[in-house]
Amino acid sequence: MNTQKITELLARENARFSQSRPRSAELLERATASMPSGVPMAWMRGLTHNMPIYVDGGKGAVFADVDGNQYVDFNQGDMSSTTGYGTPEVTQAIADRMARGGQFVLPGEDSIWVSEELGRRFGLSHWQYTLSASAANTEAIRLARLATGREGVLMFDGSYHGHIGETLVDYSHETPQSYALGLPRDHGRNTKVVPFNNLEAAEAELAKGNSACVMAEPALSNVGLVVAQDGFFQGLREACDRHGALLIIDETHTHMFAFGGLVRHWGLKPHVVVVGKNVAGGVPIGAYGFGEDLAELMNANLFDHAGDEPGFASGGTLYGSHLSMAAARATLEHVLTEEAYAHIGRLGARLGGGIQDIIDRAGLPWRAQHLESRAGWLYGTEVPVSGVDAVRLMNVDLSDSRRIYMANRGIWEAIVTAGPAVSFPMVDADIDLYLEVAEGWIKELL
Ligand SMILES: Cc1ncc(COP(=O)(O)O)c(C=O)c1O
């Protein structure tokens, strides 16, 4: 691929993008006086290399910016809004709930309904709630520490488990180090990282007897896609049982790929499962589920403000709120149905297959990725097995040129490390548009 062509296309499309969004440019200038980088969360600005756009609103699979440009959304806020924008049943449930109060730090019946339903889907009987998947992962690790009396966390290269100390590590060093500024230099001291799909390396680490848990995504979803090889998770569960560690499966993204997540789809057997992002139709929520034994452990270690003994460190005043629960109930009942997952699975197959056809027609040494409702572009023909493999096959300039070219033509696909994902309200015409615009990008490059 001619790198000069990529650079020229990128420059041309970036200029077009900025010039045709004057209202966003105006808001950006105003916003930088009150927010670093002009955004309410600095990470928003680091995610893309183009001018940020300010959003007006969305409906279904489409959102509009303040300049009136519309985008079919293939990123959905990094899958935090995959159920779609303004879903009527969820919007109504949120409004009804808020009219009667959103949180009391007391339980309501919706929390029972949601826990029973998650239990039915993921095969784990007991559930606890937070406001994000990061926080659910944090509590899941604490639960593993309580259960095992150990501190270590074993994870895999290429994983992202959220904004939490233990897993926010740079694994290119033998002892994982800080991955970001503001973290203690030695915060990775309890973390070990081994290559994804390498059961032998995981078992060797577990055999040392320091790990409270193994935390793993069922398929790496933050470095494109890396799928677990046959038998990997079964072997991992057996190794965890042999060496007394808990297997935590982080389904934050992948529960949007299949009904009951890949845990149900592939028959995985975690001790703890974590979900988040879009379980409540866009209202903040994180959840972790586990079996009877861990529930009993939690019961026996209840945090009692008046008690002398310390209890299990969980909770936050807005965790498990009535708002989260009402939104989750409506989302699970009306949006995240088995039929709806079958629909996005079918569209995902069309998307992945269509990308492969485009690549083949262009004769490029690339490969399409596809796992249920998620697809991706690999700039090589090798199938990545570990996170390190996957990162080697990325090309930031190529991805940026694709994303900005497509944004200028009504397709939003924001994050380099992700890939296009099908949302629940999408229809065949959305996939057709994606493929048509993507083929236009390739033709320009060639
Ligand atoms: C697999 C996985 N786990 C956890 C998280 C953290 O989610 P949140 O940022 O909503 O806390 C993410 C976020 O991208 C994720 O991809």
PDBQT file of the ligand as one rigid body, heavy atoms in Angstrom, charges set to zero:
ROOT
HETATM    1  C1  LIG A 501     -13.673  -5.817  27.892  1.00  0.00    +0.000 C 
HETATM    2  C2  LIG A 501     -13.885  -4.552  28.654  1.00  0.00    +0.000 A 
HETATM    3  N1  LIG A 501     -14.020  -4.603  29.982  1.00  0.00    +0.000 NA
HETATM    4  C3  LIG A 501     -14.254  -3.503  30.713  1.00  0.00    +0.000 A 
HETATM    5  C4  LIG A 501     -14.342  -2.266  30.112  1.00  0.00    +0.000 A 
HETATM    6  C5  LIG A 501     -14.608  -1.045  30.943  1.00  0.00    +0.000 C 
HETATM    7  O1  LIG A 501     -15.856  -0.520  30.662  1.00  0.00    +0.000 OA
HETATM    8  P1  LIG A 501     -16.249   0.909  31.249  1.00  0.00    +0.000 P 
HETATM    9  O2  LIG A 501     -15.292   1.872  30.613  1.00  0.00    +0.000 OA
HETATM   10  O3  LIG A 501     -17.651   1.111  30.788  1.00  0.00    +0.000 OA
HETATM   11  O4  LIG A 501     -16.091   0.837  32.702  1.00  0.00    +0.000 OA
HETATM   12  C6  LIG A 501     -14.193  -2.154  28.729  1.00  0.00    +0.000 A 
HETATM   13  C7  LIG A 501     -14.259  -0.856  28.056  1.00  0.00    +0.000 C 
HETATM   14  O5  LIG A 501     -14.019  -0.704  26.890  1.00  0.00    +0.000 OA
HETATM   15  C8  LIG A 501     -13.966  -3.332  27.986  1.00  0.00    +0.000 A 
HETATM   16  O6  LIG A 501     -13.822  -3.286  26.657  1.00  0.00    +0.000 OA
ENDROOT
TORSDOF 0
